[in-house]
């Protein structure tokens, strides 16, 4: 039987892998809710430093002794059962809760609990929805897999206990542990093929996610994605689709883009106008994410003029096409996208920025993803002028020895992509500084620690002449 977090209020909750985007937010949330929180992580980071500033003790490095005295353990899917702290907790009989079960427990009982899923775009859409709902006078509890300045981090607690907005990840079927009354499905694409058999298996997982919604709840989906639409329309609850095609229920009329690629439109539901909207984040992808938010806000009955104000004020979450510095006259961005669709979209946005040379720096994430999506990755970087590839970040995986970043270089060059292997961040920075020029744009991609490259570039400042 899974332990219930509410049985441990006032007691010590220990987070293994506390520095993760989701885990750090949950740790802060429980600390504010009156729990005694401790944690451990492999490395120190801005997130661990932020938590320590909240008086949360954190051990760097995983050690069995870290769990001694804990009343309950929280871990994520990335923490294997043979982790020394999980093994010691098992030996001592300390109850353990997987991160997704914790989120499911926290959202249970909220009348309007929105879980935003999809192979990509989850963090941006969740952040958009959080800001729009807050400015439309809702008072949601929020959990984002990234950081949003508007709420001062990744989580927000509410005493109202009515609205719950959270990101729902499909990896390891984590989202099947949630308790949504509204399920949002942004897209259904290939990813996490170390866990899923194929795209049909992924679609089936999204169908099971939609089946969690009660009959009087709602499923919202991007109607231009055949798999997402099929899941939505087959769900045993109310449904609403959005997108550009005639089959979509909510569509953007009078759609136009400004010189920076930011959309303005009238949202029409079955031909009836709901309101006028304009965005300050560029690309069609962000426009579609905004439509998903408008669907949820309409179902919730929010004031559309205030929702429009919230969407207009949204400028993005951290690590989602985030400008980190202007160094040597080059705009440097970082983006969390790590599968082909996400990277293509980030490059499409980057290409909208005035630029001379567009630099892409990619840190492949996990050996399995790099191997299974190898051919798709070869077709990902056509919009870039120069591509630098670092070593693969294995994350939760052990190097199988049959896939390396250097194997991507020649196939990319054969396609006409100017690709260069820069194994370390120091290598990448040195290459960039030796070859970039004023007016260029650089964007780094990956869900590992590639953002540290941007940090060190900003820290080192302009290149000495």
SEKOL-333484 format. One record per atom (N, C-alpha, C, O): x, y, z; residue in one letter. Coordinates in steps of 0.02 Angstrom, whole numbers, plus 50000, padded with zeros to 5 digits. Layout:
XYZA/...
//
This chain:
500424994050000X/500005000050000X/500445006350000X/500925006750038X/500275011149958X/500675017249952X/500525021750012X/499955022850031X/501055024450042X/500975029050097X/500625035350073X/500685037350015X/500245038650118X/499895044850101X/500245050650136X/500345050550197X/500425055750097X/500825061250124X/500475064850180X/500795067550225X/499795064950179X/499425068650231X/499485065350300X/499325068350351X/499715059150302X/499815055850366X/500465058050399X/500615056050456X/500865062050364X/501535063850389X/501625071350399X/502185073750402X/501075075050402X/501125082250413X/501485083550480X/501325080550531X/501975087950478X/502365089550537X/502945084750548X/503365085750592X/502985079550507X/503525074650513X/504045075550458X/503955079850414X/504575071650460X/505135072650414X/505035068850349X/504955062750348X/505025072650294X/504975069850227X/505655070750193X/505895076450186X/505965065250170X/506615065750138X/506545064550063X/506275059450042X/506785069250022X/506755068849949X/507425066349922X/507945069449933X/507405060849885X/508005058349851X/507985061149780X/507525059649741X/508495065149762X/508495068549698X/508115075049703X/507735076849659X/508225078649758X/507825084649773X/507955090449725X/507555095049721X/508515090149688X/508675095649643X/508315095549577X/508395100149537X/507925090349563X/507555090049500X/507035095449496X/506805098149547X/506835097149435X/506365102649425X/505715101649464X/505485106149499X/505425095649457X/504805094249492X/504915093049566X/504545095549608X/505435089149582X/505565087349652X/505715093449695X/505475093949752X/506095098149668X/506265104149707X/505635108149723X/505565110849779X/505185108649674X/504565112249686X/504125108949738X/503835112249781X/504085102349735X/503685098649784X/503985099249854X/503625099749903X/504645099149858X/504975099849923X/504815106649954X/504655107050014X/504845111949913X/504675118549938X/503945119049959X/503775122250008X/503515115849920X/502795115849934X/502655112550002X/502285115350043X/502965106750014X/502845103250078X/503145107150137X/502865107250191X/503725110350125X/504025114450178X/503535119850199X/503445121050259X/503235123250150X/502765128650165X/502125125950198X/501775129550234X/501965119550184X/501355116550211X/501455113750281X/500995110850310X/502065114450310X/502165112450379X/502525105950389X/502565103450445X/502795103050336X/503185096950342X/503915098650357X/504155104050339X/504265094050388X/504985094750397X/505315091350337X/505245085250328X/505665095150297X/505915092550233X/506675092350233X/507005097150254X/506945086750210X/507665086150197X/507735083150127X/507255080950097X/508355083050102X/508445080250036X/509165078650020X/509615080350058X/509255075349964X/509935073849940X/509925074149864X/509405073149833X/510505075549836X/510565075449763X/511295074049745X/511755074849785X/511365072049681X/512025070249656X/512495076249654X/513085075649669X/512225081949635X/512635087949628X/512275094049656X/511665094149663X/512675099049671X/512405105449694X/512155109349634X/512425108649579X/511635113449643X/511345117249587X/511005123349616X/510955124349676X/510755127549570X/510375133449592X/509755131249631X/509565134549679X/509455125749610X/508855123449645X/509015121249716X/508635122749762X/509565117549725X/509735115449793X/509925121449836X/509765121649895X/510255126349806X/510425132349844X/509795136149864X/509755138849920X/509305136449819X/508675139849835X/508315136249893X/508045139549938X/508315129649891X/507995125849944X/508355126650011X/508045127050063X/509015126850008X/509405127950069X/509245134850099X/509255135650160X/509115139750055X/508925146350080X/508245146250115X/508085150650155X/507845140950099X/507205139950133X/507285135850197X/506795133550226X/507905134850217X/508065130950277X/507905123450269X/507685120150316X/508015120950209X/507955113850196X/508655110850191X/509025112450145X/508855106550238X/509525103550236X/509585098750177X/509155094550167X/510135099350139X/510235095150080X/510935092150082X/511435095650091X/510965085550073X/511605081950069X/511785081149996X/511375079149955X/512405082849978X/512635081849910X/512985075049906X/513475073749941X/512705070849864X/512925063849860X/512415059349894X/512115061249944X/512315053449866X/511825048749894X/512175043949942X/512665040649925X/511915043750003X/512215039650056X/511655036850100X/511175040250115X/511735030550120X/511225027350160X/511055031250223X/510475031350245X/511555034450252X/511445038050315X/510975043950306X/510695046450355X/510875046350245X/510455052250233X/509725051050252X/509365055750268X/509505044750251X/508795043350266X/508675041750339X/508105040950360X/509205041150378X/509115039550449X/508705045050484X/508875050950479X/508185043050518X/507755047750553X/507185050450511X/506765054050537X/507155048650447X/506605050950405X/505975046850419X/506015040950436X/505395050050413X/504765046650424X/504465043850358X/504105038850359X/504625047150303X/504385044850238X/504875047350185X/505185052650193X/504945043550131X/505405045250077X/505005046950014X/504505043749999X/505225052149977X/504955053749912X/505515052949861X/506065055449872X/505375049449806X/505875048449754X/505545049149686X/504935048749681X/505935050249634X/505665050849567X/505825044649527X/506195040249550X/505535044249467X/505635038349425X/506365037749404X/506585032249384X/506755043149408X/507455042949390X/507885039749444X/508475038149431X/507605038649503X/507985035649559X/507835028149561X/507275026149575X/508335024149546X/508235016949540X/508165013649608X/508375016549659X/507875007649611X/507795004149675X/508455002449709X/508465001449770X/509005002149670X/509645000549702X/510025006749726X/510595006149746X/509705012549722X/509995018549752X/510125017049826X/509685014249859X/510705018949853X/510865017249923X/510355019849973X/510245016650025X/510065025549960X/509575028350007X/508915024550003X/508595023350054X/508705022549943X/508095018649937X/508195011649968X/507745009050001X/508775008749959X/508915002149988X/508905002650064X/508624998250097X/509195007850092X/509215008650164X/508515009950192X/508335007350245X/508115013850156X/507425015050178X/507035008550178X/506635007250224X/507145004350127X/506824997850125X/507024993550184X/506604990350216X/507674993550200X/507934989550256X/507634991850322X/507484987750365X/507554998450330X/507315001250393X/506545001350396X/506265003050448X/506214999650341X/505484999750341X/505195006750337X/504625007850358X/505565011450309X/505305018250301X/504865018450239X/505085016450185X/504245020750245X/503795020950186X/504085025450131X/504435030250145X/503935023650069X/504175027450012X/503595029349966X/503135025449955X/503635035449938X/503125037949892X/503475040249828X/503925044249831X/503255037549771X/503525039949708X/503245046849693X/502675048349711X/503635051049661X/503445058049648X/502745058649617X/502355062949638X/502595054549567X/501945055149534X/501375053349581X/500835056349577X/501475048549626X/500955047049675X/500845052849723X/500285054249743X/501395056349740X/501335062149784X/500915067549750X/500485070549782X/501055068949686X/500655073949650X/499925071949648X/499475076049658X/499795065549634X/499115063049632X/498755064049698X/498165065849700X/499115062949754X/498815063949820X/498675071349833X/498165073049862X/499125075649811X/499035082849824X/498455085749784X/498115090249808X/498335083149723X/497815086049681X/497125082949694X/496625085549670X/497105077549732X/496465074149744X/495995078749785X/496205081849833X/495375078949764X/494875082949800X/494775089949773X/494325093449795X/495205092049725X/495095098649694X/494545098049641X/494605093749597X/494025102149643X/493485101649594X/493715102749522X/493465099649476X/494215107349513X/494455108849446X/495215107549445X/495615112049456X/495385101249432X/496085099149432X/496305097849361X/496105092949330X/496725102249334X/496955101949265X/497645098849262X/498105101249294X/497715093449224X/498355090349213X/498545091149139X/498185088749095X/499105094549126X/499305096149058X/499825091049035X/500385090849061X/499645087048984X/500085081848960X/500275083148887X/500015087848856X/500715079048861X/500945079648792X/501685078048788X/502045078748837X/501905076048730X/502605074248722X/503045080448726X/503625079948745X/502775086248709X/503155092448715X/502675098248725X/502095097948704X/502925103648756X/502525109648768X/502185109948835X/501825114748849X/502305104948878X/501935104648942X/502105110448988X/501665113749015X/502755111848997X/502955117049044X/502705123849022X/502455127749063X/502775125348958X/502545131848933X/501795132548942X/501565137748966X/501415127348924X/500685127848930X/500465128349003X/500015132149019X/500775124449046X/500605124649118X/500765131549146X/500375134249185X/501325134449125X/501515141149149X/501025146349123X/500815150749160X/500855145849059X/500355150449029X/499695150149067X/499405155249085X/499475144049080X/498835143149113X/498855145849184X/498375148949207X/499405144749218X/499475147249286X/499405154849288X/499035157549329X/499765158249243X/499745165449242X/499055168049222X/498805172849251X/498755164949172X/498095167149149X/497565166149203X/497155170649214X/497575160549237X/497085159249289X/497165164149347X/496675166649374X/497785165549366X/497905170149422X/497645177149405X/497335180449447X/497785179449344X/497565186149325X/496815186449312X/496525191849308X/496505180549304X/495775180349295X/495425178849361X/494845176649362X/495775180149416X/495495179949484X/495355172849509X/494995172049559X/495625167749477X/495615161149507X/496205160849557X/496655165049555X/496195156049600X/496725155549652X/496995148449652X/496895144749700X/497345146449598X/497535139449591X/498145137449632X/498595141449643X/498155131149653X/498775127949673X/499115125849608X/498795123349562X/499775126849604X/500135125949541X/500755121649551X/501115122349601X/500865117149504X/501495113349503X/501745112949431X/501425109849389X/502315116049419X/502605116349352X/503275112649352X/503635112749402X/503435109449297X/504075105949291X/504635110649272X/505155108349247X/504555117049281X/505055122149268X/504935127949315X/504575127149365X/505225133649301X/505155139349345X/504825145249308X/505005146749251X/504355148449341X/503995154049313X/504075159949361X/503865159649419X/504375165349336X/504495171149379X/503845173949408X/503845176549464X/503295173349371X/502665176249393X/502435173249459X/502095176649498X/502615166949473X/502425163949537X/503045162949582X/502995160149636X/503615165349559X/504225165049600X/504525158149606X/504865156649655X/504415153849556X/504705147149559X/504285142149520X/504005143849468X/504235136049546X/503885130749510X/503235128549543X/502845124849513X/503115130849604X/502495128849639X/502165134849672X/502485139949688X/501525134149682X/501145139249719X/500595135649757X/500215131649729X/500545137049821X/500025134049863X/499435138849870X/499535144949876X/498835136149869X/498235140149878X/497815137349935X/497765131249945X/497515141849972X/497075139650026X/496365138350000X/495955135550036X/496225140349938X/495545139849911X/495335132649897X/494745131049903X/495805128349880X/495675121249868X/495125120249816X/494685116049824X/495165124249762X/494685123249708X/495025121549642X/494835116849608X/495555125449624X/495895124449561X/496595121649573X/496965124049616X/496775116549534X/497445113649538X/497695113049466X/497375109849424X/498265116049451X/498545115949384X/499235112749387X/499665115049424X/499335107349349X/499975104049354X/500185101049287X/499765099649243X/500825100149280X/501125096949222X/501095089449232X/501215086949288X/500935085749180X/500845078449186X/501295074949135X/501155074849075X/501845072049159X/502335068849115X/502145061649100X/501915057949143X/502245059749037X/502075052949015X/502625047949027X/502515041949022X/503235050249044X/503795045549054X/503615040649110X/503375042549163X/503745034249096X/503625029049146X/502885028749166X/502715026149219X/502445031449123X/501725031749137X/501565035449201X/501065034049235X/501995040249218X/501905043949281X/501225047149287X/500925047349340X/500965049849230X/500335053549233X/499735049149248X/499195051749261X/499825042649247X/499265038149264X/499125037949339X/498645034749361X/499545041149378X/499445041449451X/499085047849472X/498955048849532X/498915052149424X/498605058549440X/497845057749447X/497555052549431X/497525063149472X/496805063149483X/496485069249449X/496215073649483X/496515069649382X/496265075549348X/495515075649339X/495205070349330X/495225081549341X/494535082349317X/494535085349247X/494035085249211X/495115088049227X/495215090549159X/495905088049135X/496415089549166X/495905084349080X/496525081849051X/496655085548986X/496235085748942X/497245088548981X/497445092048920X/497975087748885X/498465085648916X/497875086548820X/498355082648780X/498595087148723X/498235088348675X/499215089448729X/499485094248681X/499695090848616X/499635093848562X/499935084748620X/500185081148561X/500365074048583X/500445072748643X/500425069548535X/500635062648548X/501165060948497X/501005059348439X/501805061248517X/502365059848472X/502815054448501X/502715052148557X/503295052448460X/503785047448483X/504265050448533X/504575055648520X/504335047348590X/504845048948640X/504825043648694X/504355039648698X/505335043548735X/505385038748790X/505305031448765X/504965027448796X/505625030048709X/505575023348681X/506005018248717X/506045012448698X/506335020548771X/506655015748817X/506125012648863X/506245007548895X/505545015848866X/504995013448908X/504415010848866X/504145005448881X/504215014648814X/503655012548772X/503895008448713X/504455009348689X/503475003948689X/503654999648633X/503685003448568X/504145002648528X/503185007648556X/503135011348493X/502625016948502X/502365018048557X/502475020448448X/502015026048451X/501305023848470X/500955027548504X/501095018048448X/500435015548468X/500405014348543X/499885015648574X/500945011948572X/500975010848644X/500925017548681X/500605018048733X/501255022648653X/501215029348683X/500505031948680X/500245034648730X/500185031248623X/499485033548616X/499035029948666X/498585032948696X/499155023548676X/498745019748724X/498835022448794X/498355022548833X/499445024548811X/499555027448878X/499155033948886X/498875035248939X/499145038048833X/498745044148836X/498005042648841X/497625046348874X/497785037248809X/497075035248815X/496915033248886X/496375034948912X/497365029748919X/497255027948989X/497275034049034X/496915034449084X/497685038949016X/497695045349053X/497025048849047X/496745051149097X/496755049248986X/496105052448976X/495555048749013X/495065051749035X/495635042149020X/495125038149054X/495095039549129X/494615037449162X/495585042949156X/495575044749227X/495065050249242X/494855051049299X/494865053949190X/494405059549200X/493695056849212X/493465052549175X/493355059349263X/492665057149275X/492195059249219X/492375063549179X/491615056249216X/491145057349161X/490945064649154X/490815066949098X/490925068349209X/490725075449205X/491325080049196X/491255086149196X/491925077049188X/492525081049176X/492635082349102X/492185081349062X/493235084549085X/493385086649016X/494055084048993X/494535083449031X/494085082448929X/494715081048895X/494795086348840X/494345087348799X/495365089648840X/495525094948792X/496125092548751X/496615090148780X/496095093148685X/496655090748644X/496755094848582X/496295098148557X/497375094748557X/497535097948493X/497225093948437X/497425088248423X/496735096848405X/496345093148355X/496685091848290X/496455087848250X/497255095248277X/497625094148215X/498095088148221X/498385085948171X/498175085548281X/498575079548292X/498095073548293X/497705072948340X/498105069248242X/497605063848238X/497585059448300X/497055057348321X/498165057948328X/498175053548387X/497895057048449X/497505054048486X/498075063348459X/497805067048516X/497055067848509X/496685067148557X/496825069448448X/496105070248437X/495735063748448X/495195063748478X/496015058148425X/495685051748433X/495615050048508X/495085047748530X/496145051148545X/496115049748617X/495565054048650X/495175051648690X/495555060448631X/495085065148661X/494355063248644X/493925063048688X/494225061948581X/493545060548560X/493285053848585X/492685052848591X/493745049248600X/493545042648626X/493495042548702X/493265037548731X/493695047848735X/493665048048808X/492935048148832X/492505051148799X/492805044848887X/492115044348914X/491945050348957X/491715049549013X/492065056348930X/491915062548966X/491785067948913X/491815066648853X/491655073948935X/491585079548888X/492245080748853X/492775079148881X/492225083448793X/492865084748759X/492825091248720X/492295093648700X/493415094148709X/493485100248670X/494145099948633X/494665098448663X/494145101448568X/494755101548529X/494905108648506X/494455112748498X/495545109948496X/495765116548473X/496285115648418X/496595110348412X/496365120748377X/496865120448324X/496655124448264X/496225128848268X/496985122948207X/496875126848147X/496375123648099X/496045127148061X/496315117048101X/495885113448054X/495145114248067X/494935116048123X/494755112948015X/494025113748021X/493725108748071X/493175109848096X/494085103248085X/493825098248132X/493895100648205X/493635097448250X/494245106148216X/494375108648284X/493795113048307X/493515116948268X/493625112448370X/493055116248398X/493255123548414X/492875128148400X/493845124548443X/494095131248457X/494645132948407X/495135129348401X/494545138448370X/495025140148317X/495195147548322X/494805151548348X/495785149448296X/495985156548296X/495765159948231X/496045158548178X/495285164348235X/495075168248176X/495505174448170X/495795176848219X/495555176948109X/495955182948095X/496665182348123X/496945187048151X/496955176448115X/497615175048142X/498155178848103X/498175178648042X/498585182248140X/499125185948109X/499725185948156X/499655185048217X/500325186948128X/500945187048167X/501305193548155X/501325196048099X/501595196348209X/501985202548200X/502685200848177X/502845195048163X/503115205848172X/503785204948144X/504225200448187X/504735197848164X/504035199448250X/504405195048295X/504095188048298X/504345183748335X/503565186848260X/503255180248259X/502745179148313X/502545173448326X/502515184548346X/502015183848400X/501315184348370X/501185188648327X/500865180048392X/500205179448361X/499695184048393X/499725185748452X/499215186148352X/498605189548375X/498015186248339X/498075184548280X/497455185448374X/496895181948344X/496265182948386X/496285185348443X/495695181148356X/495065180648393X/494925173248404X/494905169348356X/494835171248466X/494685164148481X/493945163048469X/493515166448499X/493785158248426X/493095156648411X/492945149348428X/493305144848406X/492435148248468X/492215141548487X/491585139848446X/491065142848456X/491655135048402X/491115133248356X/490835139448321X/490225140148313X/491285143948301X/491095149948264X/490895155848306X/490775161248280X/490845154848372X/490645160248417X/491255163448449X/491645159848481X/491355170048442X/491955173148470X/491945173248546X/491445175048577X/492525171348575X/492595171548648X/492985177648670X/492915179948727X/493405180348626X/493805186148644X/494395187048597X/494545182648556X/494725192748602X/495315194248562X/495945193348605X/495955195048664X/496465190548574X/497065188748610X/497685190748569X/497685190448508X/498195192948604X/498845193748572X/499385191348620X/499325192148681X/499905188348592X/500425185248632X/501075189148626X/501195192648577X/501505188248676X/502175191248675X/502705185848676X/503285187148694X/502515179848657X/502995174448645X/502865172048573X/502295171248552X/503405171048534X/503325169648462X/503175162448446X/503285157948487X/502945161248386X/502875154748353X/502155152048355X/501755153748399X/502015147848306X/501375144448303X/501275139848362X/500715139148387X/501815136748386X/501765132148443X/501495135748504X/501065133048540X/501745141748518X/501495145448576X/500775147648566X/500385148048614X/500595149248504X/499895150948490X/499445145048505X/498905145848534X/499655138948485X/499245133048499X/499205131648574X/498675129648599X/499755132648609X/499735131848681X/499235136648713X/498875134848760X/499225142848687X/498745147748713X/498025145548701X/497595146748743X/497895142348644X/497225139848630X/497015134648682X/496445134448704X/497485130348702X/497345125348753X/497145128748819X/496685126548853X/497505134048835X/497355137848896X/496655140948892X/496275140748940X/496495143748834X/495845146948825X/495285141748832X/494755143248861X/495385135748807X/494895130348816X/494755129248890X/494175129148911X/495285128348929X/495205126849001X/494885132749037X/494455131849080X/495095138849019X/494815144749051X/494075145549035X/493675147649078X/493875143848973X/493165144248955X/492755139148994X/492225140849020X/493005133048999X/492655127949038X/492575130149111X/492065128949142X/493105133349136X/493095135649206X/492645141749215X/492465143349272X/492455145049160X/492015150849165X/492365157249183X/492065161749213X/493005157849166X/493395163849183X/493245169649135X/493015168549079X/493375175649159X/493285181749119X/493815181749064X/494415182049078X/493595181449001X/494055180748945X/494495187048936X/495055186448912X/494245192848953X/494665198848948X/495255198348996X/495815200448979X/495135195549055X/495685194749103X/496145189049083X/496755189449094X/495875183749053X/496295178349027X/496745181148972X/497335179448969X/496465185448929X/496865188648876X/497435192748905X/497985192848878X/497295196248960X/497805200248994X/498365195649020X/498965197249014X/498175190049048X/498675185349073X/499105182449018X/499715181849026X/498795180748962X/499175177948906X/499625183248874X/500185181648854X/499385189448871X/499795194748842X/500415196148884X/500945198048858X/500345195248950X/500915196548994X/501405190749001X/501925191449033X/501235185048972X/501665179248978X/502275179948933X/502215181048873X/502875179348963X/503495180048924X/503915173648925X/504475173548900X/503635168348953X/503995161948951X/504225159649019X/504305163549066X/504345153049024X/504625150049084X/505385149449075X/505635149649019X/505735148649130X/506455147749126X/506625141449085X/506285136349090X/507155141949046X/507405136549004X/506925134748947X/506995129448917X/506455139048933X/506025138248874X/506135144148829X/505825149448838X/506585143348781X/506835148748739X/506985154948781X/506705160248771X/507435154048829X/507605159348876X/508245162848854X/508755159648842X/508225169448850X/508815173448835X/509245173748898X/509015176248950X/509855171148894X/510285170848953X/510825176248954X/511065178149007X/511015178748895X/511505184248892X/511565186748821X/511345183448774X/511865192548815X/512105194848750X/512865195548759X/513105200148792X/513225190948729X/513955190548738X/514295191348670X/514115188048622X/514785195748667X/515125197348604X/514625199648550X/514745198748490X/514065202648572X/513555204848524X/513125199148498X/512755200148450X/513175193248529X/512785187448509X/512245186148561X/512395185648620X/511615185548539X/511075183648584X/511115176248598X/511095172148552X/511175174448663X/511245167448683X/510605165148718X/510395168048769X/510285160048691X/509675157248719X/509805150048741X/510275146848718X/509375147648786X/509385140548803X/508665138048802X/508195141748817X/508585131648783X/507915128748779X/507945121448803X/508415117748787X/507445119648842X/507425112948873X/507255107448824X/507335101548840X/507025109148764X/506815104148715X/507355099048701X/507945100748693X/507165092648698X/507655087348691X/507455081948642X/507845077348629X/506845082248615X/506675077548561X/506615081448496X/506595087548497X/506595077948439X/506615081548375X/506095086948367X/506255092448344X/505475085648385X/504945090648376X/505085096948417X/504995102548393X/505315096048479X/505455101848523X/506035105948496X/506005112048495X/506565102548474X/507155106148449X/506985109848384X/507195115548375X/506605106548340X/506395109948278X/506005116248294X/506105121448262X/505555115848342X/505145121648360X/505585127248388X/505485133048371X/506065125448431X/506505130548460X/506925133948405X/507025139948407X/507155129948357X/507545132848301X/507105137248257X/507335142348230X/506475135348250X/506005139448211X/505915146248244X/505895151348210X/505855146248311X/505785152448348X/506435156548343X/506415162548332X/507005153148350X/507655156548347X/507755159748279X/508025165248274X/507525156448226X/507605159048158X/507205165448147X/507355169248102X/506695166548189X/506295172648184X/506675178748211X/506515184448194X/507195177548253X/507575183048280X/508045185648226X/508335181748189X/508125192248220X/508605194848172X/509295191948186X/509535192148243X/509625189248136X/510265185948148X/510675185548084X/510415185948028X/511325184548094X/511765182848039X/511835175348037X/511525172047995X/512235172548082X/512305165248087X/511885162648145X/511915165448200X/511505157348134X/511125154148187X/511495147948211X/511575143148174X/511735148248274X/512125142848305X/511655138448347X/511265141048386X/511715131948339X/511345127248381X/511855122848418X/512295119948388X/511785122548484X/512225118348525X/511775113148560X/511355114948600X/511885106848544X/511435101548567X/511805096748613X/512335094148596X/511515095548671X/511745090248716X/511245084548712X/510715084948743X/511395079248675X/510925073548672X/510795070848743X/511255070648784X/510175068948755X/509985066648822X/509765059348820X/509275057648786X/510115055248853X/510045047948860X/510265044348796X/510135046548740X/510605038748807X/510845034648751X/510265031748712X/510275031348650X/509755029548748X/509185026248715X/508815030948668X/508645029148612X/508705037248691X/508355041948648X/508775043648587X/508515043948531X/509425044748597X/509865046348541X/509865040748489X/509885042048429X/509855034548513X/509885028848468X/509215027648433X/509205026648372X/508675027648470X/508025025948441X/507755031448395X/507385029948348X/507945037748408X/507715043248366X/508285046048322X/508255051748300X/508795041948311X/509395044148275X/509215047348208X/509445052948194X/508825043948167X/508665046648101X/508245052948105X/508325057548064X/507795053348154X/507395059348162X/507835065348182X/507725070948160X/508335063948225X/508795069348245X/509185071948185X/509345077848182X/509345067648138X/509715069848078X/509305074848038X/509595078948001X/508645074548043X/508205079048006X/507985085148046X/507555088948024X/508295086148105X/508065091148153X/508385098048144X/508075103048161X/508995098248118X/509395104348124X/509465108348059X/509915112448053X/509025107148011X/509085110547947X/509035118147952X/509325121747910X/508685120748003X/508605127948009X/509225131448037X/509275137548033X/509695127548065X/510295130548094X/510845131248042X/510895127247995X/511265136348051X/511835137248007X/512435133148030X/512805130447990X/512525132848096X/513075128948125X/512795124948184X/512415127648224X/512995118648190X/512765114348244X/513355111548282X/513795108348252X/513385112748347X/513885109748390X/513545104348432X/512995105448458X/513865098548438X/513565092948476X/514045090948532X/514635089548519X/513805090948593X/514205088848650X/514125081348662X/513735077948627X/514485078748710X/514395071748730X/513685070548753X/513355075148777X/513445064448745X/512785062448769X/512765062748845X/513235060348878X/512235065448873X/512125065048945X/511725058748959X/511145058248938X/512025054048993X/511695047649005X/511115047949053X/510665043849050X/511135052849099X/510615053549151X/510525046949189X/510995044649222X/509945043949184X/509785037949222X/510085031549191X/510025026249221X/510415032149132X/510625026249094X/511385025049099X/511775029649110X/511565018749091X/512275016849088X/512475016649015X/512095014348972X/513075019048999X/513315019248930X/513335012148901X/513705007948926X/512935010848848X/512935004148818X/513535002948772X/513674997248753X/513895008348755X/514495007648714X/514365007548639X/514845007148601X/513745007848617X/513595007348546X/513305013648516X/513085013648459X/513295019148554X/513045025448528X/513455031148558X/513525031548619X/513725035548516X/514115041248539X/513935047248496X/513695046448439X/514035053248522X/513865059348486X/514235059848420X/513965062348371X/514865057548418X/515265058148357X/514955054348299X/515095055748241X/514515049348314X/514195045548261X/513685049748222X/513475047848167X/513475055448250X/512985059748218X/513305064548167X/512975067048122X/513955065748175X/514275071148138X/514265069948062X/514015074148025X/514535064348040X/514575063247967X/513895062647934X/513795065447880X/513405059047964X/512735058947933X/512415065847928X/512075067347879X/512535070147978X/512265076947974X/512615080847918X/512285084447881X/513265080047913X/513635083547860X/513415081147791X/513365085047744X/513275074747786X/513035072047722X/512375075047703X/512205075447643X/511995077147752X/511345080347740X/511425087747723X/510955091047702X/512035090347732X/512155097347719X/512175101647781X/512205107747776X/512145098647840X/512165102247904X/512895103047925X/513265098147927X/513095109147940X/513785110547961X/513855108748035X/513755112948079X/514025102448048X/514035099848116X/514755098848140X/515185096848102X/514865100248205X/515525099648235X/515445096348304X/514975098048341X/515885091748321X/515885088548387X/516275092848436X/516865094248426X/515945094948489X/516265098648544X/516085095048608X/515585096848640X/516465090048629X/516265085448682X/516065088748748X/515585086648780X/516445093948769X/516305097048834X/516025104048824X/516055106848770X/515755106848878X/515505113648875X/516085118548862X/516005123548827X/516675117148891X/517255121348878X/517435121248804X/517615126348775X/517395115248773X/517535114748701X/517035118848661X/517225122448615X/516395118248680X/515875121948644X/515965129448651X/515915133148602X/516105131748712X/516205138948722X/516805141448683X/516775146748652X/517345137748685X/517945139948649X/517815140348574X/518035145048541X/517445135448547X/517305135448475X/516855141348457X/516975144848407X/516345142548498X/515895148148485X/516265154748485X/516195158748439X/516665155848536X/517015162248543X/517525163348486X/517665169048467X/517785157848460X/518275158448405X/517945159748338X/518275162048291X/517295158248332X/516985158448266X/516365162948260X/516175164748204X/516045164748316X/515435168648309X/515595176048298X/516165178248309X/515085179848276X/515175186948262X/514575190848287X/514035188048300X/514665197348294X/514125201748315X/513525200748269X/513595200448208X/512935200148299X/512325199248261X/512115191948252X/511585190548224X/512525187348277X/512335180248274X/511845178748330X/511755182648377X/511525172948325X/511085170348378X/511305163248394X/511425159248349X/511355161648459X/511535154948481X/510985152248526X/510715155748569X/510805145848515X/510325142648559X/510585135748578X/510795131848535X/510565134148643X/510755127548666X/510125123448681X/509615126148702X/510165116948668X/509585112548675X/509745106748722X/510305104048721X/509255104748763X/509325098648802X/509005099248871X/508935104748898X/508805093548899X/508495093548965X/508985091349019X/508795090049076X/509635090749000X/510155089249049X/510395095649081X/509995099749104X/511065096549083X/511345102449114X/511665107149063X/512115110949080X/511415106949000X/511695111248948X/511615118648964X/511985122748938X/511135120349007X/511055127349026X/511675130049062X/511785136149064X/512085125449089X/512705127649121X/513185130649071X/513595134949088X/513155128449008X/513555131648955X/513365138948949X/513805143248946X/512715140448948X/512495147348943X/512715151349004X/512905157148999X/512685148049063X/512885151449124X/513625153349121X/513805158949141X/514055148749098X/514765150249098X/514935155449045X/515395159449054X/514565155348989X/514675160548938X/514505167348967X/514885172148957X/513945167849002X/513735174249032X/514235176349086X/514405182249092X/514475171549126X/514935172949180X/515605175549153X/515905180149182X/515835172649098X/516485174649070X/516445181249032X/516965184449021X/515855183349013X/515765189748980X/516055190048910X/516195184848879X/516135196148885X/516385197048817X/517105194448811X/517505194948858X/517255191748753X/517925189148741X/518435194848738X/518335199848705X/518985193948774X/519525199048774X/519825199448704X/519985194448673X/519895205548680X/520165206648612X/520905207948616X/521235209048565X/
//
